[in-house]
Amino acid sequence: MRTPFRLILATFAVLTVALPNGARADEAEGHYRMGLALKKKGDLAGAAREVREAVKLRPDHSAAWMTLGSLRRDQNDFPGSHDAFEQAIKLTPKHQPAYALDGAVLIRMKKYDLAVERLRTATQLDKEDMQSVGNLGLALRQLGKTKEAIEVMEEAARRKPDDAELLNNLGVALRRERRYEEAVAYLEHAVELRPEDLALRRNLAIALRGLERYKDAIPQYERVLEKEPKAADLLSDLANCYEKMGESQKAVGVYKRYVAAIQASDAAAASRGQERIKALEQSAF
């Protein structure tokens, strides 16, 4: 399976609000501050417990709802995270990070329509938030609105030409529309900016192969496979590249690695790989 866009979940500063008077508010703030301290120590469960107490005592504590949303997200409780961010949005309708974070979580929940709504607002409130622009493009593409997704990200790329994550998302969207030359241009620049990022190299390799630039694709595949030696999809692609280049011996070697990687999970695919090995070996005589 191809590597999808990487969803970006940003971390934002805590929203500060004025506290009402009263012991109940003081107690709520105490739980909230304890939650922040536990979060800093890495105790997410304890932090979430404290922050939940804070919002029970003081339901209008926007900062606590934001923190609870982030904690639940970090615990992979995406519905709970969404509910918390939703409360923060109701309490602070112009707080941009609430929309940005909620939109990202909604993508994880595959609720793309609402994600688009949240992310549009996030990008309107902060036009420099390229992370939300990338997530908006992803959500639009998931809804089948690929043309609009590309237009959104192209405009952002003109303003932020050195944002590697944005370039990656745009490159993948263009690749899936078979606009390979444009995809390669964006992905090559992304790799230049972050040469150690294997996910970017993976996407570049796939785009280069789509453009039939097999010689250029091969070193990109090889670089990723150094770290992911059993990535069956990449092994299959790499074997095909060697085959297209007429390097049958190398193709056979990679197909054998592919068969070994895939046979336990997909016997039919392994059988097809064996057929390619047999055909290449026979053609050598």
Order of alpha helices (4+ residues) and beta strands (2+ residues): alpha-alpha-alpha-alpha-alpha-alpha-alpha-alpha-alpha-alpha-alpha-alpha-alpha-alpha-alpha
